[in-house]
Amino acid sequence: MLAALVAASFFPAATSWAQTPEPYRTAKSEKKPTKPPPAPKPADIDKNGVLILIRSTLLALDQANKTGNYTVLRDLGAPGFQTNTAARLGEIFASQRAQNLDLSGVAVLEPQLSMLPQIESSGMMHMAGFFPSVPTQIRFEVLYAPVQGQWKLFGLSVSLGSSSPTAPSDAPAAPPPSAPEKPKPKGATGIRSSTPKP
């Protein structure tokens, strides 16, 4: 199964920092409860907008994989995505390029979303799904950041999976064979005559 994840995309550029020791606490001091992050909310985007974003992203990746030039893919992204150099993107997607992964079918196929577009607590739009191609599915997960009134690519994961149905692992056992039929007497046909014997 192929998989590529732009590391700095889902996790902004890693920074190293040292923890400072906490000040001395007395027994009376209490920690303030922290609020959980707000739950994701549905994104205000129509079907055409979703199709444009997904298709343009995957077609840009397809062209980058075919040419070995990831500059345009990088330049189309949000500033957080651009922390990856074109060379780094080439390393991330090297296995797809080596296997000649062809994503051009996304131009005509309609994606099936397994995660509808939602706005995360960070303000980014997150969605996931697959293109039902045969014999393999193109699975994707994307994250877009709002930049000057437009959604720009911030994170991308693409993989291939089988589109053939698979049997559940906890399938019930086959029923036991039925009891054998009783042997018929020799010479019998198994058909009863409806006319009475004289």
C-alpha positions, -999 to +999 in steps of 0.1 A: +000+000+000+015+033-010+013+062+014+027+096+015+022+122+041+036+157+040+049+158+075+052+195+080+018+200+067-003+183+094+022+194+120+036+229+114+074+231+112+088+215+143+105+238+167+127+227+195+120+243+229+131+237+264+106+234+292+111+258+321+106+245+356+072+254+371+073+278+400+069+262+435+033+253+442+018+252+476-008+226+486-035+253+482-027+262+447-048+246+420-045+243+383-072+260+363-093+235+343-084+236+306-112+238+281-113+211+255-108+223+219-140+231+201-155+203+181-151+205+143-180+222+125-192+217+089-175+238+063-195+263+043-185+251+009-206+237-019-200+205-039-183+223-068-159+240-045-149+206-030-144+190-064-122+219-076-100+218-045-096+180-045-091+176-082-067+205-085-046+192-056-044+157-069-037+167-105-009+190-093+005+161-074+002+138-104+020+163-126+047+167-100+052+129-097+054+126-135+078+154-141+098+151-108+094+188-103+075+197-071+079+235-074+044+242-086+028+219-060+048+237-033+040+271-046+002+263-047+003+256-010-002+277+021+029+292+038+029+263+063+031+238+033+058+258+017+081+251+046+088+219+026+113+225-002+106+211-036+134+186-030+118+175+003+084+170-015+102+149-040+116+127-012+081+123+004+064+112-028+094+092-042+077+058-038+047+070-058+069+083-085+090+051-086+058+031-091+045+054-118+013+061-099-012+076-123-037+100-107-050+115-139-083+096-135-094+120-108-101+145-136-132+125-146-141+104-116-162+117-087-147+114-052-167+097-025-161+116+008-156+095+040-151+127+059-172+157+049-155+191+048-151+203+083-135+233+100-110+222+127-103+242+159-072+255+141-095+272+114-083+247+087-107+227+065-102+190+067-117+163+044-110+127+033-123+102+008-115+081-022-119+078-059-137+045-068-114+035-096-107-001-106-088-022-097-075+001-070-089+031-052-071+064-048-076+074-011-068+109+000-069+131+030-064+169+027-061+199+049-065+234+036-056+267+054-074+300+047-050+324+030-062+358+018-097+346+013-087+313-005-082+277+007-046+267+002-031+233+006-016+227+040-015+189+043-018+160+019-019+122+022-025+099-008-026+061-009-038+032-030-062+006-017-081-024-032-115-016-045-126-053-044-149-062-015-133-081+013-150-107+036-153-097+072-128-113+095-154-126+119-175-143+092-198-170+106-187-206+102-203-226+074-234-245+084-230-282+092-238-306+063-274-317+062-283-353+073-279-378+045-311-390+028-324-425+037-317-450+010-347-459-012-356-495-016-344-512-047-367-509-076-386-480-061-390-449-082-400-426-054-432-417-072-465-428-057-494-438-079-526-420-072-547-449-086-557-475-061-545-510-066-573-536-076 
